[in-house]
Amino acid sequence: MWSIAQIAARDGVSKAAVSKAVKKLLDDRPETPAERGAQGQVMRVSLAHYDHYRQCHVNPAKATAPLRSADGPSSDGRLPLEPPALVMMRDEESFEEARRQSEWLKVGREKIRVQEECGQLLRRDETERAVSMIGAELQAIIRRLPNRADDIALAVSKEGAHGVRVLMREIAFEIGNEMAEKLAKIAETAPETDALLDGDMA
């Protein structure tokens, strides 16, 4: 529901011109939603009905204000404007949302700073690269297990299952030592800190 003054300001015409159009609208279509004052004067009228009525009954060549559809652009190509109160409400909501997001951003940054100081942050790309490299090195050690097939066969022929169990414990111990040595070498050659990402010096 818009007042006469709001419609006049939107269309850039006088309040008298809008009042005249509203009177015709209510005379022709008395069912049009409207708010009236104590003296019966029209205080507010349905903007959708007002625009639709003018769209249907006003000659575009003689119209002093652009003809607007209820849900589309006006005759001069401009989209219908929103009521000032609605615009203000949306502006306030936008401001509140921006302020809320700003506060959450500050909280997030502070949390990251604390985590960084506590050593809880790791670079994902470097961590994934390290995991892939370590996995490949350990798999290479495990893949050499078939080379012990002759030793296992000999243990079976001499002592059966018990001999195999003893030998497998020895092999597992050797593989564990090889893995530990490989990880120690990787740790010795690894840098203490990650390289800077592009833009970290900005």
N, C-alpha and C positions, 0 to 999 in steps of 0.2 A: 504494500500500500504506500503510495507516494502522495505528498502534498502538492498543491497547485504550484507553490514556489519551487519545489524540487524539480517538477516536470519542466517548468519555465526555464530554470537554470540549465537543465540538461539540453533542452532544445534551442536555447538562445533566443527565446521569444518572450513577450510580455506575459505577466500573470493574467491579464485580461483576456488575451487570446486563448490561453489554456482554459480559463474558466468558461469561456464561450463554448469551447470544444467539449468540455466535460458536461456542460448543461445539455448539449445536443445528445451526447452519449446516454445520459441518464433519462432523458425524455424518450429516446428511441428504445432504450433497453434498461428499464427500471430495475431489472434483476441484477444489474452490475454491482459487485461489492463496493461499498463506499462507507466512509465514516462521516457522520454529520455532527455539527456542533449544536449547542442549545437553541440557536435561532434557526436551525435547519440548514445552515450553510454547509457546503461540502468541505470537510477538513482533509480527507484523504480518499483516494480512489485507486482501484486496482490498475496498476500500470499495464499489465498484460491486456486487460480489456480495453483500456484507453488506446494503446498502440494498435491493437487489432481493429478497433472501430475506425480509427483514422486510416489504416491500411486499406480498409474496404470501402470507405465512403468519401475520402478526400481526393480530389483531383491532384495528382503529383505536380502538374504544371502550375497549379495555383497555390500549392501548399507553402506556407511561410516557414514551416519547420520540417525537417526531414521525416519521412514516413518510416516507421520502424515496425518490424514484425516482432512478435512476442519472444521468438527464439532465434532470430537471425539478424543480419546487418540491416542498417537503415537504407533508405533510398539513395543516400549519398555514399554508401559503401562502408559506413562506420558501424561497429558493433554497438549494441545498446549498452548504455552505462549502468552501473550498479547504484543503488541508493547510497548516499553519503554515509549513512549510519553503518551499512553493510561493509562498505569499503574501509571505514575506520575500524570496524571490528576485525576485519581480516588483517589490516595493518598491525593491529595490536597483537593478534594471534601470531602473525609472522615474526614480530619483534620478540614475543615471549619464546617462541620456538627457537629463534636464533640465539637468544640469551641462554636458553637451556642447553642447546648444543655446544655453545661456547664454554659453559661451565663443565659439561661432561668432557670436553676436549682437554680442559685444564687438568681435570682429575686424571684423565688417561695419561697425559704427559707426565704428571707427577708420579704416577704409578710406574711408568716405564723408567723414569729417572732413578727411583728407589731400587727397582729390579736390576738396573745396570750397575748401581753402586754395590749391590750384594752379589754381583757375579751370576745372576740368574738368567741373563739374556745370552743367546747364542745366535750367530748368523745362520739362517736356515740353509742357504746355498752352500756354505762351507761345511756345515754339519752333514748335509746329504752327500757331498763329495767325499768327505772323510769316511762315512759309513760305507759307501760303495767301494772305496779303495781297500778298507780293512776287510770287508767281506770277500773281495776278490783274492786277497793275500791268504786268508784263512782257508778258503775253498781250494786254493792251489796246494796247500799242505795236506788237506784231507784227500784230495784226488791221488796222492801218492801212496795211499793205503794199499791199492792192489799190488804194488811192488813187493809187498810182504807175503804174497800168496804162497810162495815156495816155503817160507818159514812156517806158515800156518799148516801147510800140508805135512811138513816134517814133524811138527808137534803132534798132529793127529795120529800119524803112523807110530810115533814112539809112546805117547802117553794118553792118546785119545782125547776126550772132551776136557779132562782136567788140564792136560798140557796146553790145549787151545786157550782155556780161560786164563792160565798163567801168562801165556804169550800176549794175549789181547790186553791184559792189564799193563804189560810192559810197553806195548805199542801205544796205548792210550796215554801213558805217562810221557813217552817220547813226543807224541803229537802235541800234548799240552805244553811241554817245554818249548817246542818249536814255535807254537803260537805266541807264547809269552815273550820269547826273544824277538819275534817279528813285531809285535805290538810295541815293545820297548824301543826298537829301532825307529819305528814310525813316530813315536812320541819324542825321541831325541831330535829328529829332523824337523818336527812341526814348529811353526812360529809361535811365540808366546801370545801374540795378539793377531787378530784378523786384519787383513788389508782393508783400507778405507774404501767404501763404496763411492761411486761417482756422485759428486755433490756433497760429500761429507765435509769438505773443506770450505764450502760456501758459507 
